[in-house]
Amino acid sequence: MIKSTDVSTNSIALKDSERTRVETWTRVMGYHRPITAFNPGKQSEHAERLHFVECDDLCNQT
């Protein structure tokens, strides 16, 4: 039998040694590159990018 646990009441704390580094890739000029391969200027430009959320039909109705 599998017991269900409420995630909101249990906090999971990881030590830095237990974490895994995640590599972010982006599409540049038709091909994919890891952000770690960018020069420092391009990395800061990528960090300054604004993200948007596409609105569905309900948010356009007032």
HTML snippet that shows the backbone in 3Dmol.js (N, CA, C, O; Angstrom):
<script src="https://3Dmol.org/build/3Dmol-min.js"></script>
<div id="view" style="width:600px;height:400px;position:relative"></div>
<script>
const pdb = `
ATOM      1  N   MET A   1       0.837  -1.176   0.000  1.00  0.00           N
ATOM      2  CA  MET A   1       0.000   0.000   0.000  1.00  0.00           C
ATOM      3  C   MET A   1       0.889   1.248   0.000  1.00  0.00           C
ATOM      4  O   MET A   1       1.846   1.323   0.771  1.00  0.00           O
ATOM      5  N   ILE A   2       0.583   2.213  -0.848  1.00  0.00           N
ATOM      6  CA  ILE A   2       1.338   3.449  -0.928  1.00  0.00           C
ATOM      7  C   ILE A   2       0.597   4.520  -0.151  1.00  0.00           C
ATOM      8  O   ILE A   2      -0.593   4.743  -0.373  1.00  0.00           O
ATOM      9  N   LYS A   3       1.289   5.177   0.752  1.00  0.00           N
ATOM     10  CA  LYS A   3       0.678   6.242   1.542  1.00  0.00           C
ATOM     11  C   LYS A   3       0.879   7.569   0.839  1.00  0.00           C
ATOM     12  O   LYS A   3       1.958   7.849   0.317  1.00  0.00           O
ATOM     13  N   SER A   4      -0.142   8.366   0.827  1.00  0.00           N
ATOM     14  CA  SER A   4      -0.077   9.698   0.241  1.00  0.00           C
ATOM     15  C   SER A   4       0.394  10.674   1.306  1.00  0.00           C
ATOM     16  O   SER A   4      -0.056  10.623   2.451  1.00  0.00           O
ATOM     17  N   THR A   5       1.304  11.566   0.922  1.00  0.00           N
ATOM     18  CA  THR A   5       1.760  12.583   1.868  1.00  0.00           C
ATOM     19  C   THR A   5       1.454  13.950   1.300  1.00  0.00           C
ATOM     20  O   THR A   5       1.474  14.153   0.086  1.00  0.00           O
ATOM     21  N   ASP A   6       1.173  14.880   2.184  1.00  0.00           N
ATOM     22  CA  ASP A   6       0.892  16.249   1.787  1.00  0.00           C
ATOM     23  C   ASP A   6       2.218  16.988   1.661  1.00  0.00           C
ATOM     24  O   ASP A   6       2.929  17.150   2.653  1.00  0.00           O
ATOM     25  N   VAL A   7       2.561  17.437   0.455  1.00  0.00           N
ATOM     26  CA  VAL A   7       3.834  18.089   0.191  1.00  0.00           C
ATOM     27  C   VAL A   7       3.931  19.422   0.912  1.00  0.00           C
ATOM     28  O   VAL A   7       5.025  19.824   1.307  1.00  0.00           O
ATOM     29  N   SER A   8       2.816  20.115   1.092  1.00  0.00           N
ATOM     30  CA  SER A   8       2.853  21.441   1.713  1.00  0.00           C
ATOM     31  C   SER A   8       3.260  21.381   3.177  1.00  0.00           C
ATOM     32  O   SER A   8       3.793  22.363   3.695  1.00  0.00           O
ATOM     33  N   THR A   9       3.028  20.262   3.866  1.00  0.00           N
ATOM     34  CA  THR A   9       3.396  20.167   5.277  1.00  0.00           C
ATOM     35  C   THR A   9       4.794  19.606   5.467  1.00  0.00           C
ATOM     36  O   THR A   9       5.392  19.795   6.526  1.00  0.00           O
ATOM     37  N   ASN A  10       5.326  18.923   4.466  1.00  0.00           N
ATOM     38  CA  ASN A  10       6.670  18.352   4.561  1.00  0.00           C
ATOM     39  C   ASN A  10       7.635  19.217   3.765  1.00  0.00           C
ATOM     40  O   ASN A  10       7.411  19.490   2.585  1.00  0.00           O
ATOM     41  N   SER A  11       8.703  19.643   4.413  1.00  0.00           N
ATOM     42  CA  SER A  11       9.692  20.421   3.673  1.00  0.00           C
ATOM     43  C   SER A  11      10.898  19.533   3.390  1.00  0.00           C
ATOM     44  O   SER A  11      11.356  18.782   4.252  1.00  0.00           O
ATOM     45  N   ILE A  12      11.389  19.633   2.192  1.00  0.00           N
ATOM     46  CA  ILE A  12      12.541  18.852   1.783  1.00  0.00           C
ATOM     47  C   ILE A  12      13.724  19.798   1.700  1.00  0.00           C
ATOM     48  O   ILE A  12      13.693  20.779   0.957  1.00  0.00           O
ATOM     49  N   ALA A  13      14.745  19.508   2.447  1.00  0.00           N
ATOM     50  CA  ALA A  13      15.948  20.346   2.431  1.00  0.00           C
ATOM     51  C   ALA A  13      17.105  19.506   1.902  1.00  0.00           C
ATOM     52  O   ALA A  13      17.406  18.435   2.428  1.00  0.00           O
ATOM     53  N   LEU A  14      17.741  20.009   0.861  1.00  0.00           N
ATOM     54  CA  LEU A  14      18.881  19.314   0.284  1.00  0.00           C
ATOM     55  C   LEU A  14      20.165  20.035   0.646  1.00  0.00           C
ATOM     56  O   LEU A  14      20.211  21.264   0.709  1.00  0.00           O
ATOM     57  N   LYS A  15      21.199  19.255   0.881  1.00  0.00           N
ATOM     58  CA  LYS A  15      22.527  19.826   1.070  1.00  0.00           C
ATOM     59  C   LYS A  15      23.073  20.172  -0.306  1.00  0.00           C
ATOM     60  O   LYS A  15      22.641  19.605  -1.309  1.00  0.00           O
ATOM     61  N   ASP A  16      24.017  21.098  -0.358  1.00  0.00           N
ATOM     62  CA  ASP A  16      24.614  21.470  -1.637  1.00  0.00           C
ATOM     63  C   ASP A  16      25.249  20.270  -2.330  1.00  0.00           C
ATOM     64  O   ASP A  16      25.245  20.196  -3.559  1.00  0.00           O
ATOM     65  N   SER A  17      25.789  19.337  -1.568  1.00  0.00           N
ATOM     66  CA  SER A  17      26.425  18.152  -2.162  1.00  0.00           C
ATOM     67  C   SER A  17      25.400  17.211  -2.796  1.00  0.00           C
ATOM     68  O   SER A  17      25.769  16.371  -3.617  1.00  0.00           O
ATOM     69  N   GLU A  18      24.125  17.335  -2.434  1.00  0.00           N
ATOM     70  CA  GLU A  18      23.080  16.475  -2.981  1.00  0.00           C
ATOM     71  C   GLU A  18      22.420  17.063  -4.225  1.00  0.00           C
ATOM     72  O   GLU A  18      21.643  16.383  -4.896  1.00  0.00           O
ATOM     73  N   ARG A  19      22.721  18.305  -4.532  1.00  0.00           N
ATOM     74  CA  ARG A  19      22.099  18.976  -5.673  1.00  0.00           C
ATOM     75  C   ARG A  19      22.801  18.608  -6.973  1.00  0.00           C
ATOM     76  O   ARG A  19      23.984  18.266  -6.980  1.00  0.00           O
ATOM     77  N   THR A  20      22.055  18.682  -8.072  1.00  0.00           N
ATOM     78  CA  THR A  20      22.587  18.426  -9.400  1.00  0.00           C
ATOM     79  C   THR A  20      22.503  19.712 -10.209  1.00  0.00           C
ATOM     80  O   THR A  20      21.459  20.364 -10.238  1.00  0.00           O
ATOM     81  N   ARG A  21      23.591  20.077 -10.860  1.00  0.00           N
ATOM     82  CA  ARG A  21      23.615  21.289 -11.675  1.00  0.00           C
ATOM     83  C   ARG A  21      22.808  21.043 -12.950  1.00  0.00           C
ATOM     84  O   ARG A  21      22.961  20.009 -13.600  1.00  0.00           O
ATOM     85  N   VAL A  22      21.960  21.987 -13.297  1.00  0.00           N
ATOM     86  CA  VAL A  22      21.118  21.888 -14.484  1.00  0.00           C
ATOM     87  C   VAL A  22      21.687  22.805 -15.559  1.00  0.00           C
ATOM     88  O   VAL A  22      22.002  23.966 -15.299  1.00  0.00           O
ATOM     89  N   GLU A  23      21.814  22.270 -16.765  1.00  0.00           N
ATOM     90  CA  GLU A  23      22.348  23.071 -17.859  1.00  0.00           C
ATOM     91  C   GLU A  23      21.192  23.602 -18.701  1.00  0.00           C
ATOM     92  O   GLU A  23      20.310  22.844 -19.105  1.00  0.00           O
ATOM     93  N   THR A  24      21.203  24.907 -18.962  1.00  0.00           N
ATOM     94  CA  THR A  24      20.165  25.549 -19.754  1.00  0.00           C
ATOM     95  C   THR A  24      20.662  25.732 -21.178  1.00  0.00           C
ATOM     96  O   THR A  24      21.776  26.206 -21.403  1.00  0.00           O
ATOM     97  N   TRP A  25      19.829  25.351 -22.133  1.00  0.00           N
ATOM     98  CA  TRP A  25      20.144  25.507 -23.545  1.00  0.00           C
ATOM     99  C   TRP A  25      19.175  26.513 -24.147  1.00  0.00           C
ATOM    100  O   TRP A  25      18.048  26.659 -23.673  1.00  0.00           O
ATOM    101  N   THR A  26      19.608  27.198 -25.179  1.00  0.00           N
ATOM    102  CA  THR A  26      18.747  28.139 -25.876  1.00  0.00           C
ATOM    103  C   THR A  26      19.009  28.028 -27.376  1.00  0.00           C
ATOM    104  O   THR A  26      20.058  27.551 -27.810  1.00  0.00           O
ATOM    105  N   ARG A  27      18.049  28.470 -28.137  1.00  0.00           N
ATOM    106  CA  ARG A  27      18.165  28.413 -29.594  1.00  0.00           C
ATOM    107  C   ARG A  27      18.772  29.727 -30.085  1.00  0.00           C
ATOM    108  O   ARG A  27      18.250  30.806 -29.807  1.00  0.00           O
ATOM    109  N   VAL A  28      19.872  29.620 -30.814  1.00  0.00           N
ATOM    110  CA  VAL A  28      20.561  30.789 -31.347  1.00  0.00           C
ATOM    111  C   VAL A  28      20.789  30.565 -32.843  1.00  0.00           C
ATOM    112  O   VAL A  28      21.448  29.605 -33.242  1.00  0.00           O
ATOM    113  N   MET A  29      20.242  31.451 -33.656  1.00  0.00           N
ATOM    114  CA  MET A  29      20.453  31.408 -35.110  1.00  0.00           C
ATOM    115  C   MET A  29      20.219  30.017 -35.713  1.00  0.00           C
ATOM    116  O   MET A  29      20.989  29.564 -36.559  1.00  0.00           O
ATOM    117  N   GLY A  30      19.157  29.353 -35.273  1.00  0.00           N
ATOM    118  CA  GLY A  30      18.758  28.084 -35.880  1.00  0.00           C
ATOM    119  C   GLY A  30      19.362  26.843 -35.264  1.00  0.00           C
ATOM    120  O   GLY A  30      19.058  25.741 -35.721  1.00  0.00           O
ATOM    121  N   TYR A  31      20.193  26.961 -34.259  1.00  0.00           N
ATOM    122  CA  TYR A  31      20.732  25.769 -33.611  1.00  0.00           C
ATOM    123  C   TYR A  31      20.745  25.983 -32.104  1.00  0.00           C
ATOM    124  O   TYR A  31      20.625  27.116 -31.636  1.00  0.00           O
ATOM    125  N   HIS A  32      20.888  24.915 -31.348  1.00  0.00           N
ATOM    126  CA  HIS A  32      20.821  24.983 -29.891  1.00  0.00           C
ATOM    127  C   HIS A  32      22.217  25.008 -29.292  1.00  0.00           C
ATOM    128  O   HIS A  32      23.108  24.281 -29.731  1.00  0.00           O
ATOM    129  N   ARG A  33      22.397  25.860 -28.276  1.00  0.00           N
ATOM    130  CA  ARG A  33      23.685  26.003 -27.595  1.00  0.00           C
ATOM    131  C   ARG A  33      23.450  26.085 -26.090  1.00  0.00           C
ATOM    132  O   ARG A  33      22.449  26.650 -25.651  1.00  0.00           O
ATOM    133  N   PRO A  34      24.362  25.527 -25.296  1.00  0.00           N
ATOM    134  CA  PRO A  34      24.252  25.714 -23.847  1.00  0.00           C
ATOM    135  C   PRO A  34      24.653  27.138 -23.470  1.00  0.00           C
ATOM    136  O   PRO A  34      25.569  27.707 -24.063  1.00  0.00           O
ATOM    137  N   ILE A  35      23.977  27.700 -22.501  1.00  0.00           N
ATOM    138  CA  ILE A  35      24.257  29.068 -22.080  1.00  0.00           C
ATOM    139  C   ILE A  35      25.658  29.173 -21.478  1.00  0.00           C
ATOM    140  O   ILE A  35      26.275  30.238 -21.518  1.00  0.00           O
ATOM    141  N   THR A  36      26.158  28.074 -20.925  1.00  0.00           N
ATOM    142  CA  THR A  36      27.503  28.098 -20.342  1.00  0.00           C
ATOM    143  C   THR A  36      28.574  28.334 -21.403  1.00  0.00           C
ATOM    144  O   THR A  36      29.693  28.722 -21.068  1.00  0.00           O
ATOM    145  N   ALA A  37      28.252  28.106 -22.682  1.00  0.00           N
ATOM    146  CA  ALA A  37      29.212  28.325 -23.762  1.00  0.00           C
ATOM    147  C   ALA A  37      29.221  29.779 -24.235  1.00  0.00           C
ATOM    148  O   ALA A  37      30.071  30.158 -25.041  1.00  0.00           O
ATOM    149  N   PHE A  38      28.290  30.591 -23.747  1.00  0.00           N
ATOM    150  CA  PHE A  38      28.230  32.000 -24.137  1.00  0.00           C
ATOM    151  C   PHE A  38      29.355  32.783 -23.473  1.00  0.00           C
ATOM    152  O   PHE A  38      29.858  32.391 -22.421  1.00  0.00           O
ATOM    153  N   ASN A  39      29.747  33.898 -24.098  1.00  0.00           N
ATOM    154  CA  ASN A  39      30.694  34.798 -23.442  1.00  0.00           C
ATOM    155  C   ASN A  39      29.940  35.565 -22.347  1.00  0.00           C
ATOM    156  O   ASN A  39      28.709  35.571 -22.341  1.00  0.00           O
ATOM    157  N   PRO A  40      30.661  36.210 -21.425  1.00  0.00           N
ATOM    158  CA  PRO A  40      29.992  36.875 -20.294  1.00  0.00           C
ATOM    159  C   PRO A  40      28.950  37.919 -20.711  1.00  0.00           C
ATOM    160  O   PRO A  40      27.921  38.050 -20.049  1.00  0.00           O
ATOM    161  N   GLY A  41      29.195  38.654 -21.782  1.00  0.00           N
ATOM    162  CA  GLY A  41      28.224  39.652 -22.237  1.00  0.00           C
ATOM    163  C   GLY A  41      26.932  39.017 -22.701  1.00  0.00           C
ATOM    164  O   GLY A  41      25.848  39.502 -22.378  1.00  0.00           O
ATOM    165  N   LYS A  42      27.038  37.934 -23.459  1.00  0.00           N
ATOM    166  CA  LYS A  42      25.844  37.238 -23.946  1.00  0.00           C
ATOM    167  C   LYS A  42      25.107  36.560 -22.786  1.00  0.00           C
ATOM    168  O   LYS A  42      23.877  36.493 -22.797  1.00  0.00           O
ATOM    169  N   GLN A  43      25.844  36.056 -21.782  1.00  0.00           N
ATOM    170  CA  GLN A  43      25.196  35.455 -20.614  1.00  0.00           C
ATOM    171  C   GLN A  43      24.378  36.489 -19.852  1.00  0.00           C
ATOM    172  O   GLN A  43      23.268  36.190 -19.412  1.00  0.00           O
ATOM    173  N   SER A  44      24.910  37.706 -19.688  1.00  0.00           N
ATOM    174  CA  SER A  44      24.149  38.733 -18.969  1.00  0.00           C
ATOM    175  C   SER A  44      22.961  39.198 -19.803  1.00  0.00           C
ATOM    176  O   SER A  44      21.906  39.519 -19.254  1.00  0.00           O
ATOM    177  N   GLU A  45      23.122  39.238 -21.132  1.00  0.00           N
ATOM    178  CA  GLU A  45      21.999  39.589 -22.004  1.00  0.00           C
ATOM    179  C   GLU A  45      20.883  38.550 -21.871  1.00  0.00           C
ATOM    180  O   GLU A  45      19.704  38.899 -21.832  1.00  0.00           O
ATOM    181  N   HIS A  46      21.261  37.289 -21.802  1.00  0.00           N
ATOM    182  CA  HIS A  46      20.272  36.217 -21.642  1.00  0.00           C
ATOM    183  C   HIS A  46      19.563  36.334 -20.294  1.00  0.00           C
ATOM    184  O   HIS A  46      18.359  36.091 -20.206  1.00  0.00           O
ATOM    185  N   ALA A  47      20.296  36.701 -19.249  1.00  0.00           N
ATOM    186  CA  ALA A  47      19.707  36.838 -17.909  1.00  0.00           C
ATOM    187  C   ALA A  47      18.712  37.990 -17.845  1.00  0.00           C
ATOM    188  O   ALA A  47      17.800  37.971 -17.018  1.00  0.00           O
ATOM    189  N   GLU A  48      18.877  38.999 -18.711  1.00  0.00           N
ATOM    190  CA  GLU A  48      17.995  40.164 -18.702  1.00  0.00           C
ATOM    191  C   GLU A  48      16.741  39.980 -19.555  1.00  0.00           C
ATOM    192  O   GLU A  48      15.882  40.861 -19.582  1.00  0.00           O
ATOM    193  N   ARG A  49      16.625  38.860 -20.245  1.00  0.00           N
ATOM    194  CA  ARG A  49      15.459  38.632 -21.102  1.00  0.00           C
ATOM    195  C   ARG A  49      14.180  38.616 -20.276  1.00  0.00           C
ATOM    196  O   ARG A  49      14.162  38.128 -19.146  1.00  0.00           O
ATOM    197  N   LEU A  50      13.126  39.149 -20.846  1.00  0.00           N
ATOM    198  CA  LEU A  50      11.821  39.149 -20.192  1.00  0.00           C
ATOM    199  C   LEU A  50      11.016  37.966 -20.703  1.00  0.00           C
ATOM    200  O   LEU A  50      11.017  37.676 -21.900  1.00  0.00           O
ATOM    201  N   HIS A  51      10.335  37.289 -19.801  1.00  0.00           N
ATOM    202  CA  HIS A  51       9.489  36.157 -20.162  1.00  0.00           C
ATOM    203  C   HIS A  51       8.032  36.617 -20.146  1.00  0.00           C
ATOM    204  O   HIS A  51       7.651  37.456 -19.330  1.00  0.00           O
ATOM    205  N   PHE A  52       7.243  36.082 -21.023  1.00  0.00           N
ATOM    206  CA  PHE A  52       5.842  36.449 -21.053  1.00  0.00           C
ATOM    207  C   PHE A  52       4.983  35.197 -20.968  1.00  0.00           C
ATOM    208  O   PHE A  52       5.423  34.087 -21.270  1.00  0.00           O
ATOM    209  N   VAL A  53       3.747  35.415 -20.548  1.00  0.00           N
ATOM    210  CA  VAL A  53       2.762  34.338 -20.481  1.00  0.00           C
ATOM    211  C   VAL A  53       1.686  34.669 -21.486  1.00  0.00           C
ATOM    212  O   VAL A  53       1.098  35.749 -21.446  1.00  0.00           O
ATOM    213  N   GLU A  54       1.429  33.744 -22.385  1.00  0.00           N
ATOM    214  CA  GLU A  54       0.413  33.972 -23.399  1.00  0.00           C
ATOM    215  C   GLU A  54      -0.956  33.926 -22.755  1.00  0.00           C
ATOM    216  O   GLU A  54      -1.268  33.010 -21.995  1.00  0.00           O
ATOM    217  N   CYS A  55      -1.756  34.907 -23.060  1.00  0.00           N
ATOM    218  CA  CYS A  55      -3.072  35.039 -22.457  1.00  0.00           C
ATOM    219  C   CYS A  55      -4.086  34.193 -23.232  1.00  0.00           C
ATOM    220  O   CYS A  55      -4.053  34.144 -24.462  1.00  0.00           O
ATOM    221  N   ASP A  56      -4.981  33.533 -22.504  1.00  0.00           N
ATOM    222  CA  ASP A  56      -6.037  32.788 -23.197  1.00  0.00           C
ATOM    223  C   ASP A  56      -7.231  33.719 -23.473  1.00  0.00           C
ATOM    224  O   ASP A  56      -7.178  34.902 -23.134  1.00  0.00           O
ATOM    225  N   ASP A  57      -8.271  33.214 -24.064  1.00  0.00           N
ATOM    226  CA  ASP A  57      -9.408  34.020 -24.448  1.00  0.00           C
ATOM    227  C   ASP A  57     -10.128  34.647 -23.249  1.00  0.00           C
ATOM    228  O   ASP A  57     -10.741  35.705 -23.387  1.00  0.00           O
ATOM    229  N   LEU A  58     -10.063  34.015 -22.090  1.00  0.00           N
ATOM    230  CA  LEU A  58     -10.785  34.521 -20.920  1.00  0.00           C
ATOM    231  C   LEU A  58     -10.200  35.818 -20.385  1.00  0.00           C
ATOM    232  O   LEU A  58     -10.944  36.655 -19.875  1.00  0.00           O
ATOM    233  N   CYS A  59      -8.905  36.009 -20.485  1.00  0.00           N
ATOM    234  CA  CYS A  59      -8.338  37.237 -19.923  1.00  0.00           C
ATOM    235  C   CYS A  59      -8.570  38.449 -20.821  1.00  0.00           C
ATOM    236  O   CYS A  59      -8.358  39.578 -20.379  1.00  0.00           O
ATOM    237  N   ASN A  60      -8.993  38.253 -22.053  1.00  0.00           N
ATOM    238  CA  ASN A  60      -9.293  39.361 -22.946  1.00  0.00           C
ATOM    239  C   ASN A  60     -10.733  39.872 -22.787  1.00  0.00           C
ATOM    240  O   ASN A  60     -11.087  40.922 -23.323  1.00  0.00           O
ATOM    241  N   GLN A  61     -11.544  39.132 -22.061  1.00  0.00           N
ATOM    242  CA  GLN A  61     -12.926  39.543 -21.862  1.00  0.00           C
ATOM    243  C   GLN A  61     -13.017  40.430 -20.623  1.00  0.00           C
ATOM    244  O   GLN A  61     -12.526  40.067 -19.554  1.00  0.00           O
ATOM    245  N   THR A  62     -13.648  41.597 -20.773  1.00  0.00           N
ATOM    246  CA  THR A  62     -13.819  42.479 -19.615  1.00  0.00           C
ATOM    247  C   THR A  62     -15.254  42.866 -19.434  1.00  0.00           C
ATOM    248  O   THR A  62     -15.582  43.607 -18.507  1.00  0.00           O
TER     249      THR A  62
END
`;
const viewer = $3Dmol.createViewer("view");
viewer.addModel(pdb, "pdb");
viewer.setStyle({}, {cartoon: {color: "spectrum"}});
viewer.zoomTo();
viewer.render();
</script>
